[in-house]
Amino acid sequence: MTTKKVGSAGRFGPRYGAKIRKAVATIEKSQKSRQECPVCRIGSMKRLSKGIYQCKKCNAKIAGKAYTLK
């Protein structure tokens, strides 16, 4: 279940407080979005697991930060 205010963090319901849920929602939004590939310069990098990203176009695997590539 998602809500307009907290998005994907709506699954927590009223638990943990609004501030933490909003922070989790912004992190998850950037984490699940497509990143720009440093090899082919196209926004096609997708997160595979913690710190590992793979480009859908050129098939390059790159290590980055836990939530974002940059």
Secondary structure in CASP SS format (residue, H / E / C, confidence):
PFRMAT SS
TARGET T0000
AUTHOR 0000-0000-0000
METHOD secondary structure of the structure
MODEL  1
M C 1.00
T C 1.00
T E 1.00
K C 1.00
K C 1.00
V C 1.00
G E 1.00
S H 1.00
A H 1.00
G H 1.00
R H 1.00
F H 1.00
G C 1.00
P C 1.00
R C 1.00
Y C 1.00
G C 1.00
A H 1.00
K H 1.00
I H 1.00
R H 1.00
K H 1.00
A H 1.00
V H 1.00
A H 1.00
T H 1.00
I H 1.00
E H 1.00
K H 1.00
S H 1.00
Q H 1.00
K H 1.00
S C 1.00
R C 1.00
Q E 1.00
E C 1.00
C C 1.00
P C 1.00
V C 1.00
C C 1.00
R C 1.00
I C 1.00
G C 1.00
S C 1.00
M E 1.00
K E 1.00
R E 1.00
L E 1.00
S E 1.00
K C 1.00
G C 1.00
I E 1.00
Y E 1.00
Q E 1.00
C E 1.00
K C 1.00
K C 1.00
C C 1.00
N C 1.00
A C 1.00
K E 1.00
I E 1.00
A E 1.00
G C 1.00
K C 1.00
A C 1.00
Y C 1.00
T C 1.00
L C 1.00
K C 1.00
END
